[in-house]
Amino acid sequence: MININLEQKIEGLLAQKYPLTTEDTVKVVSECDQLGEILVEKTVPNQNFFTRILQHIRNFNNAEFMFLSGRYDKAQTSYLKLKSSISETQSEFPDLYSRWLNHINRLISRLDARVQETRAASAFNENDIVQADVLYVETVNRYSQELKVEQENSDYDHYFDTLGNIFRTTGKLLYLRGVNTKNKKELYQAIRNFKKAIFLGQPYLGDLIGEISNFITQLTISHIEDQAETLFVLGVHNSESERFVEAKNNYHKSAQYYRSLRRIHSNFEFELQEQIQLSSYYEAAGKNLMIHDNNEQAALQFSNAAQILQQVVQKLPVEELKENFEPQIIYFEAMQLYCQAVKEYDDMIPEAMDHFTEAKKKLEIARERATELQNTPLINNCSDALNKINSYQDIAKMMFEMED
């Protein structure tokens, strides 16, 4: 009776669900040791065979401990040694082996899948992406073969465990591909597979899901940043070509993208870029209004541009950064005065002369500082505006002298 119970206990260990955590593997190893001590103390038929099977179960759980701990190379070595040992047991005890054929064959199938997965994980850790992809595909195939056998034997305890492994390794395959190609669709699919695996009891995936979510966020941010930057560069090009309507639309869309980025990830850099795009938008709008002789509204747009940059400067933590923006603010203030002076000139108001002079002084200051900062676009803008002011001043001077 004792011998029968002992055999049942050993078979129970062989037939039970695979441990899912390192803690569970340690418990199984302890049970194997306890049963092994009983075998040594008692003389039972087929003692060598039972001892060998217990050793196989023990070695498997030791290998699983290393696998679950991420020590893939050592786990792989242990799995391969165990597979060889099981083959020796089959040769040495063919009749006894056949009594537990399904259990042992299932274990061999699991070893085959684990060997492939440890190879895949090692290749991934070594950044051999192509090899890791091939090995993860093969790993999924091995687990699928195991799943088919378990389904045929109505072994649903192990079936659902294997299904969890399929979801987990499929998730890792999709994660590998998604990271390599920066494909968010595959990364979302990876998360879905990991969540299915967790539902089926697979452990240690929560951190990886968080890591993938963060990576997806970074991809989204990077993509939106690229779009915003492209629109800004296009806006600058259109401004230089005096296509101000197109330019202001480019700047406005760029500002919207940076506003979206702030919602995704609160960041002062995004706020700063949004304000820069808006100031550029008002600048382009002002220049467009100047072309259409609507200088009163143009002055308002330049005033808006200056105010926005002034708000930005107040938030900047470093004085050197503030100095980079101040020439641009002075330029906007000068352009506001310039537009105001043109409106007064058109209305024959003598104060236009004073405002032209004041605008000219500001532009000269802005150009001088822009030169120090090697800000070529601003230098060109200041020079262009100064040439126009000089022309206006010459005509206005003669006109108001004639009035006198």
C-alpha positions in Angstrom: 0.0 0.0 0.0 2.9 2.3 0.9 4.5 1.5 -2.5 1.3 2.3 -4.4 0.9 5.6 -2.6 4.5 6.5 -3.4 4.0 5.7 -7.0 0.8 7.7 -7.1 2.6 10.7 -5.5 5.4 10.5 -8.1 2.9 10.2 -10.9 1.0 13.1 -9.4 4.1 15.3 -9.5 4.7 14.3 -13.1 1.1 14.9 -14.1 0.4 18.1 -12.2 0.2 21.6 -13.9 3.5 23.2 -14.6 4.6 25.7 -12.0 4.2 29.3 -13.1 6.4 31.1 -10.7 9.9 30.6 -9.2 8.3 30.1 -5.8 6.2 27.2 -7.2 9.2 25.6 -8.8 11.1 25.6 -5.4 8.1 23.9 -3.8 8.1 21.1 -6.4 11.9 20.6 -6.0 11.3 20.3 -2.2 8.6 17.7 -2.8 10.9 15.7 -5.0 13.6 15.7 -2.4 11.2 14.5 0.3 9.9 11.7 -1.9 13.5 10.8 -2.8 14.4 10.5 0.8 11.5 8.1 1.3 12.7 6.0 -1.7 16.2 5.7 -0.2 14.8 4.6 3.2 12.5 1.9 1.7 13.1 -1.0 -0.6 10.4 -0.8 -3.3 10.1 -2.5 -6.7 11.3 -0.4 -9.6 13.2 1.9 -7.2 15.8 3.0 -9.7 13.1 4.0 -12.2 11.1 6.0 -9.7 14.3 7.7 -8.5 15.2 8.6 -12.1 11.7 10.0 -12.7 11.9 12.1 -9.6 15.3 13.4 -10.7 13.8 14.3 -14.1 11.0 16.3 -12.4 13.5 17.9 -10.0 15.8 18.9 -12.9 12.9 20.2 -14.9 11.8 22.5 -12.1 15.3 23.7 -11.5 15.5 24.6 -15.2 12.1 26.3 -15.0 13.4 28.3 -12.0 16.3 29.6 -14.2 13.9 30.2 -17.1 11.5 32.2 -15.0 14.4 34.1 -13.5 15.6 35.2 -17.0 18.8 33.1 -16.9 18.1 31.7 -20.4 21.5 30.3 -21.3 21.7 28.2 -18.1 18.1 27.1 -18.5 18.7 26.0 -22.1 21.7 23.9 -21.0 19.6 22.3 -18.3 16.7 21.6 -20.7 19.0 19.9 -23.2 20.7 17.7 -20.5 17.3 16.7 -19.1 16.1 15.7 -22.6 19.1 13.5 -23.0 18.6 12.0 -19.5 14.9 11.2 -20.3 16.1 9.4 -23.5 18.4 7.3 -21.4 15.6 6.4 -19.1 13.4 5.4 -22.0 16.2 3.1 -23.3 16.9 1.6 -19.8 13.3 1.1 -18.6 11.2 0.8 -21.8 8.3 -1.1 -20.1 8.0 1.2 -17.1 8.5 4.2 -19.3 5.5 3.2 -21.4 3.2 3.3 -18.3 3.6 7.1 -18.1 4.2 7.6 -21.8 1.7 10.5 -22.2 3.1 12.4 -19.2 6.7 12.0 -20.3 6.1 12.7 -23.9 4.2 15.9 -22.9 7.2 16.9 -20.8 9.5 16.3 -23.8 7.3 18.5 -26.0 7.6 21.2 -23.3 11.4 20.8 -23.3 11.5 21.3 -27.1 9.5 24.5 -26.9 11.5 25.8 -23.9 14.8 25.2 -25.7 13.6 27.2 -28.7 12.3 30.0 -26.5 15.5 30.2 -24.5 17.4 30.5 -27.8 15.1 33.2 -29.0 15.4 35.1 -25.8 19.2 34.9 -25.9 19.2 36.1 -29.5 17.0 39.0 -28.5 19.2 39.9 -25.6 22.2 39.9 -28.0 20.2 42.2 -30.4 20.3 39.5 -33.1 16.8 40.6 -34.2 16.6 38.4 -37.4 17.6 35.2 -35.5 15.3 36.0 -32.6 12.3 36.5 -35.0 13.0 33.1 -36.6 13.3 31.4 -33.2 10.2 32.9 -31.7 8.2 31.7 -34.7 9.6 28.2 -34.2 8.8 28.5 -30.5 5.2 29.3 -31.2 5.1 26.3 -33.6 6.5 24.0 -30.9 3.9 25.2 -28.3 1.2 24.7 -30.9 2.3 21.1 -31.5 2.2 20.6 -27.7 -1.3 22.2 -27.6 -2.6 19.8 -30.3 -1.5 16.7 -28.4 -3.0 18.0 -25.1 -6.3 18.7 -26.9 -6.4 15.2 -28.4 -5.8 13.8 -24.9 -8.4 16.1 -23.3 -5.6 17.3 -21.0 -7.1 20.7 -20.4 -5.0 21.7 -17.4 -1.9 21.6 -19.5 -3.8 22.8 -22.6 -4.6 26.2 -21.0 -1.1 26.5 -19.7 0.3 25.9 -23.2 -2.2 28.3 -24.7 -0.9 30.9 -22.3 2.6 30.2 -23.5 1.5 30.6 -27.1 -0.1 34.0 -26.3 3.1 35.0 -24.4 5.6 34.0 -27.1 3.3 35.5 -29.8 3.3 38.7 -27.8 7.1 38.6 -27.6 7.4 38.0 -31.3 5.1 41.0 -32.1 6.9 43.1 -29.5 10.2 42.3 -31.2 8.9 43.2 -34.6 7.1 46.3 -33.4 10.1 47.7 -31.7 12.3 46.9 -34.6 10.1 48.5 -37.2 8.5 51.1 -34.9 5.1 49.6 -35.8 2.5 50.6 -33.3 -0.1 48.2 -34.7 2.1 45.2 -33.9 2.9 46.7 -30.4 -0.8 47.0 -29.6 -1.3 43.4 -30.8 1.6 42.4 -28.5 -0.1 43.9 -25.5 -3.4 42.1 -26.4 -1.6 38.8 -26.5 0.2 39.5 -23.2 -3.1 40.3 -21.6 -4.6 37.0 -22.8 -1.6 35.2 -21.4 -2.0 36.9 -18.0 -5.7 35.8 -18.0 -4.4 32.3 -18.5 -2.0 32.6 -15.5 1.2 33.6 -17.2 3.3 35.7 -14.7 5.8 38.6 -14.9 4.3 40.4 -17.9 2.9 43.5 -16.3 6.2 45.4 -16.5 6.6 44.5 -20.1 3.2 45.8 -21.0 4.1 49.0 -19.2 7.3 49.2 -21.2 5.5 48.7 -24.5 2.9 51.3 -23.6 5.6 53.8 -22.9 7.3 53.0 -26.1 4.1 53.5 -28.0 3.7 56.8 -26.4 7.2 57.8 -27.4 6.5 56.7 -31.0 3.4 58.8 -31.0 5.2 61.8 -29.6 8.1 61.4 -32.1 5.6 61.1 -35.0 3.7 64.2 -34.0 6.9 66.1 -33.3 8.1 65.2 -36.8 4.9 66.5 -38.3 5.0 69.7 -36.3 8.6 70.3 -37.3 7.9 69.6 -40.9 5.1 72.2 -40.9 7.3 74.7 -39.2 10.0 74.3 -41.8 7.4 74.6 -44.5 6.0 77.7 -42.9 9.5 79.3 -42.9 9.9 78.4 -46.5 6.5 79.9 -47.4 7.3 83.0 -45.4 10.6 83.5 -47.2 8.7 83.2 -50.5 6.1 85.7 -49.2 3.3 83.1 -49.4 2.1 84.3 -46.0 -1.4 82.7 -46.1 0.2 79.3 -46.6 2.8 80.1 -44.0 0.3 81.1 -41.3 -1.7 77.9 -41.9 1.5 75.9 -41.5 2.4 77.6 -38.3 -1.1 77.3 -36.9 -1.2 73.5 -37.6 2.2 73.1 -36.1 1.0 74.9 -32.9 -2.0 72.5 -32.8 0.3 69.5 -33.0 2.4 70.8 -30.1 -0.8 71.4 -28.1 -1.7 67.8 -28.7 1.8 66.7 -27.5 1.2 68.7 -24.3 -1.9 66.7 -23.7 -0.1 63.4 -24.2 2.9 64.4 -22.1 3.2 67.6 -20.1 6.4 69.2 -21.1 7.7 72.7 -21.0 9.5 72.2 -24.4 6.2 71.5 -26.1 4.6 74.5 -24.5 7.5 76.6 -25.6 7.3 75.3 -29.2 3.5 75.9 -29.3 4.0 79.6 -28.4 6.8 80.0 -30.9 4.5 78.6 -33.6 1.7 81.0 -32.6 4.1 84.0 -32.7 5.2 82.9 -36.1 1.5 82.6 -37.1 0.8 86.1 -36.0 3.9 87.4 -37.8 2.8 85.7 -41.1 -0.7 87.1 -40.6 0.7 90.6 -40.0 2.8 90.5 -43.2 -0.1 89.2 -45.2 -2.2 92.1 -44.0 0.6 94.5 -44.8 0.6 93.3 -48.4 -3.1 94.1 -48.6 -2.5 97.6 -47.0 -4.4 96.7 -43.9 -1.7 98.1 -41.6 -4.0 98.7 -38.7 -4.8 95.0 -38.3 -1.3 94.1 -39.2 -0.1 96.2 -36.2 -2.4 94.2 -34.0 -1.0 90.9 -35.3 2.6 92.0 -34.5 1.5 93.1 -31.1 0.0 89.6 -30.5 3.3 88.0 -31.6 5.3 90.2 -29.2 3.0 89.5 -26.3 3.2 85.7 -26.8 7.0 85.7 -26.9 7.1 88.0 -23.8 5.0 85.4 -21.9 7.5 82.7 -23.1 10.5 84.7 -21.9 9.0 85.1 -18.4 8.8 81.3 -18.1 12.4 80.6 -19.3 14.7 79.4 -16.5 18.0 80.5 -18.0 19.0 84.0 -18.9 20.9 82.9 -22.0 17.7 81.5 -23.4 15.9 84.7 -22.7 18.5 86.7 -24.6 17.8 84.5 -27.7 14.2 85.6 -27.8 14.6 89.3 -26.9 15.7 90.4 -30.4 12.6 88.8 -31.9 10.4 90.6 -29.5 12.0 93.9 -30.3 11.5 93.1 -34.0 7.8 92.5 -33.5 7.4 95.7 -31.4 9.2 97.6 -34.2 6.9 96.1 -36.8 3.9 97.1 -34.8 5.2 100.7 -34.7 6.0 100.5 -38.4 2.5 99.4 -39.4 1.1 102.1 -37.1 3.3 104.7 -38.8 2.2 103.6 -42.3 -1.4 103.9 -41.2 -0.7 107.4 -39.9 1.2 108.3 -43.0 -1.8 107.2 -45.2 -4.0 109.4 -43.0 -1.6 112.3 -43.2 -1.0 112.3 -39.5 2.4 113.9 -38.6 3.1 111.5 -35.7 4.0 109.0 -38.4 7.5 110.5 -38.5 8.1 109.9 -34.9 6.8 106.3 -35.1 8.9 105.6 -38.2 12.0 106.9 -36.3 11.1 104.8 -33.2 10.5 101.7 -35.3 13.8 102.3 -37.0 15.8 102.4 -33.8 14.2 99.2 -32.5 15.0 97.5 -35.8 18.6 98.5 -35.6 18.8 97.2 -32.1 17.1 94.0 -33.1 19.4 93.5 -36.1 22.5 94.2 -34.0 21.5 91.6 -31.4 20.5 89.1 -34.1 23.9 89.5 -35.7 25.6 88.7 -32.4 23.4 85.5 -32.2 24.0 84.7 -35.9 20.2 84.7 -36.5 20.3 85.2 -40.2 16.5 85.1 -40.9 15.9 87.8 -38.3 18.8 89.9 -39.7 17.2 89.7 -43.1 13.8 90.7 -41.8 15.2 93.7 -39.9 17.2 94.8 -43.0 14.1 94.5 -45.2 12.0 96.5 -42.8 14.7 99.2 -42.4 14.9 99.7 -46.2 11.1 100.2 -46.4 11.2 102.6 -43.5 13.9 104.6 -45.1 11.8 104.9 -48.3 8.8 106.0 -46.3 10.7 108.5 -44.2 12.1 110.2 -47.3 8.7 110.6 -48.9 7.0 111.4 -45.6 9.6 114.1 -44.8 8.9 115.9 -48.1 5.2 115.5 -47.7 4.9 116.9 -44.2 7.3 119.7 -45.1 5.1 120.7 -47.9 2.1 120.7 -45.5 4.0 123.1 -43.3 
